Amino acid sequence: MKLIASRANPSFKRLRLLAEDVREQRRTGTALLEGAHLVSAFRDKIGLPEQLIVSEHGGAQPEIRALCDSLEGVETCLLSDNLFKTLSDLVAPTGIAAVIRIPQAAAHQSHGSCVLLDAVQDAGNVGSILRSAAAAGIAEVFLGTGCAGAWTRRVLRAAQGAHFDLHLHEQADLADVVARFSGTTLAATAHAGDSLYRQDLGGRLAWLFGSEGSGISPALEAAAARRVNIPLAIGSNSLNVAAAAAICLFEELRQKNFTRLG
């Protein structure tokens, strides 16, 4: 295996562009996963990556060697430690990454509830919402224009493998999704509407969440069947959108799967 140590190497330049530019991801239909956890999760739930990228130090680690052995036949690119640090945005790079073909989801593959994200720009929030959605049994997430790219490094890191349990639709026309949805659309708002805990969440639901700054667009909020809010302690008027989404999704899960004691 030939070692790549120059930033001018064409293969490295392509990898770096893929790591840093969401437009390159969308143009090629590929993404870069970093870390043994994400690479092994992709292997277990989706299949083989297109390429492995390993640092000199990473290649000497037993866990990474074992992971590479489990992906026999996949092209492997060996980078110098300095180049791998340049490719990674982590303080302590993990030593392994993979180029994957982004799974393509057909519209409305699930007959269950779904999540719609309206211009949620913070990558950490998007990734956390994806992680909560998967944990709550949601199968589909629609990301509208203005959302952080679902397959960018920070979103992937925050989601911790949830991508591979979800059908993700980027650049989605949320108004069209709402219009076609056969269940009930709920718009999560800061103060308007009724309490989340007074809602019957037993049917098929589409949850609308907006950015922390401006919230859901007025047109989408008006199209929702109901507006709901999460009651907060007296004197508090702020809740992170990822936390709000987790509360809503797990309240739905609780109502559908758990009964009261006593």
C-alpha positions in Angstrom: 0.0 0.0 0.0 1.5 3.3 -1.1 1.8 6.1 1.5 0.4 9.5 0.5 2.3 12.3 2.3 1.9 15.3 0.0 -1.0 17.8 0.1 -0.6 18.2 -3.7 -1.6 14.5 -4.2 -4.8 14.5 -6.4 -6.4 11.7 -4.3 -5.8 13.6 -1.1 -7.2 16.9 -2.6 -10.4 15.0 -3.6 -10.8 13.6 -0.1 -10.3 17.0 1.5 -12.8 18.6 -0.8 -15.3 15.9 0.0 -14.7 16.4 3.8 -15.2 20.2 3.6 -17.7 21.0 0.9 -21.4 19.9 1.1 -21.7 20.8 -2.6 -19.1 18.2 -3.5 -21.0 15.6 -1.4 -24.2 16.4 -3.3 -22.5 16.4 -6.7 -20.8 13.1 -6.2 -23.4 11.4 -4.0 -20.7 10.5 -1.5 -19.7 11.4 2.0 -16.7 11.0 4.4 -17.2 9.1 7.6 -14.5 9.4 10.3 -14.0 7.0 13.2 -14.2 3.3 13.8 -17.7 3.6 15.3 -19.3 5.3 12.2 -17.4 3.1 9.7 -18.4 -0.1 11.5 -22.0 1.1 11.9 -22.2 1.7 8.1 -20.7 -1.8 7.5 -23.3 -3.4 9.8 -26.4 -1.6 8.6 -25.7 -0.5 5.0 -22.8 -2.4 3.5 -19.3 -1.8 2.2 -17.8 1.7 1.9 -16.2 2.7 -1.4 -12.8 3.4 0.1 -11.0 3.3 3.5 -8.6 6.0 4.6 -6.1 5.0 7.3 -3.4 7.0 9.0 0.0 5.5 9.7 -0.7 5.6 13.5 -4.3 4.3 12.9 -3.0 1.4 10.9 -1.0 0.2 13.9 -4.0 0.1 16.2 -5.5 -3.4 16.8 -9.1 -2.1 16.6 -8.5 -0.4 13.3 -6.6 -3.3 11.8 -9.5 -5.6 12.7 -12.0 -3.3 11.2 -10.0 -3.1 8.0 -9.7 -6.9 7.9 -13.5 -7.1 8.2 -13.8 -4.9 5.0 -11.6 -7.1 2.9 -11.6 -6.1 -0.8 -12.3 -2.4 -0.1 -9.7 -0.1 -1.6 -7.5 1.4 1.2 -5.7 4.7 1.1 -2.8 5.2 3.6 -2.1 8.8 4.7 0.7 10.2 6.7 -0.3 11.2 10.2 0.1 14.9 9.3 -2.1 14.6 6.2 -4.8 12.7 8.2 -4.8 15.5 10.7 -5.4 18.0 7.9 -8.3 15.9 6.6 -9.9 15.6 10.1 -11.5 18.4 12.1 -10.9 16.6 15.4 -8.3 17.6 18.0 -7.3 14.0 18.3 -8.0 12.3 14.9 -9.2 8.7 15.1 -6.9 7.3 12.4 -9.6 5.8 10.1 -12.2 7.2 7.7 -14.3 5.9 4.8 -15.8 7.3 1.7 -19.4 6.0 1.3 -22.1 6.2 -1.2 -24.9 8.2 0.4 -28.0 6.0 0.8 -30.9 7.3 -1.3 -34.4 7.2 0.2 -37.5 7.1 -1.9 -40.2 9.5 -0.7 -42.5 8.4 2.1 -41.1 4.9 2.6 -42.5 4.7 6.1 -46.1 4.6 7.2 -45.2 5.9 10.7 -44.4 9.4 12.0 -41.8 11.6 10.5 -39.8 14.8 11.3 -39.6 17.9 9.2 -36.7 20.4 9.8 -37.2 24.0 8.6 -33.9 25.9 8.2 -32.2 24.3 11.3 -28.7 25.5 10.4 -26.7 24.3 13.5 -25.0 21.1 12.6 -24.9 19.9 16.2 -28.6 20.4 16.5 -29.4 18.6 13.3 -27.3 15.6 14.3 -28.8 15.5 17.8 -32.3 15.6 16.3 -31.5 12.7 14.0 -30.1 10.7 16.9 -33.3 11.3 19.0 -35.5 10.5 16.0 -33.9 7.1 15.5 -34.0 6.3 19.2 -37.7 7.3 19.3 -38.6 5.0 16.4 -39.0 7.6 13.7 -38.0 6.3 10.3 -38.1 9.4 8.0 -36.6 12.9 8.4 -37.1 15.7 5.8 -34.6 18.5 5.8 -35.8 21.6 4.1 -33.7 24.3 2.3 -31.4 26.1 4.7 -30.7 23.1 7.0 -27.1 22.0 7.7 -26.1 19.3 5.3 -27.1 15.9 6.8 -23.8 14.2 5.7 -21.4 16.9 6.9 -18.8 15.9 9.5 -20.4 17.7 12.5 -23.9 16.3 11.8 -22.5 12.8 11.4 -20.5 13.1 14.6 -23.5 14.4 16.6 -25.9 11.7 15.2 -23.5 8.9 16.1 -24.7 6.4 13.4 -28.4 7.4 13.5 -28.2 8.2 9.8 -28.1 4.4 9.0 -31.4 3.8 10.8 -33.2 6.7 9.0 -34.5 7.6 5.5 -33.1 11.1 5.0 -34.5 13.5 2.5 -32.4 16.7 1.9 -33.5 19.8 0.1 -37.1 18.7 0.7 -40.1 20.8 -0.2 -41.6 20.9 3.3 -44.8 22.5 2.1 -45.4 19.7 -0.3 -44.6 17.1 2.3 -47.1 18.7 4.7 -49.7 18.8 1.9 -49.3 15.2 1.0 -49.0 13.9 4.6 -52.0 11.6 5.5 -51.6 12.0 9.3 -51.6 15.0 11.6 -48.9 17.8 11.3 -47.8 19.3 14.6 -45.8 22.5 14.6 -43.5 22.9 17.7 -43.6 26.5 18.8 -42.0 28.5 21.6 -45.2 29.8 23.1 -48.2 29.5 20.8 -50.6 26.6 20.7 -51.5 24.1 23.4 -49.3 22.2 25.8 -47.6 19.1 24.4 -48.8 17.2 27.4 -52.5 17.8 26.5 -52.1 16.3 23.0 -53.3 12.9 21.9 -50.2 11.6 20.1 -51.6 8.2 19.1 -51.8 8.6 15.4 -49.4 9.1 12.5 -47.6 12.4 13.1 -45.4 14.8 11.2 -43.4 17.0 13.6 -42.3 20.4 12.4 -39.2 22.0 14.0 -37.7 25.3 13.0 -34.5 27.2 13.7 -33.9 28.6 17.2 -33.7 32.1 15.9 -36.8 32.5 13.7 -38.7 29.3 14.3 -40.9 27.7 11.7 -41.8 29.8 8.7 -45.2 31.4 9.0 -46.5 29.6 5.9 -45.5 26.1 7.3 -46.8 26.9 10.7 -50.2 27.9 9.2 -50.3 24.7 7.3 -49.9 22.5 10.4 -53.0 21.0 11.9 -52.0 21.9 15.4 -49.4 24.1 17.2 -47.9 22.7 20.4 -45.5 24.1 23.0 -43.4 22.6 25.8 -44.3 24.2 29.2 -41.2 25.6 30.9 -40.4 26.6 34.5 -41.5 30.1 35.5 -38.9 32.6 34.5 -37.5 30.4 31.7 -38.2 31.2 28.0 -35.6 29.3 26.1 -35.2 25.7 25.0 -32.7 24.3 22.5 -34.4 23.0 19.4 -32.6 19.6 19.7 -33.8 19.3 23.3 -37.4 20.3 22.3 -37.4 17.7 19.5 -36.3 15.0 21.9 -39.0 15.9 24.4 -41.7 15.8 21.7 -40.6 12.6 20.1 -40.2 10.7 23.3 -43.6 11.9 24.5 -45.1 10.4 21.4 -43.1 7.2 22.1 -44.3 7.1 25.7 -48.0 7.5 24.7 -47.8 4.9 22.1 -45.8 2.3 23.9 -46.1 2.7 27.7 -49.1 2.8 30.0 -49.4 4.6 33.3 -48.6 2.7 36.5 -51.4 2.4 39.0 
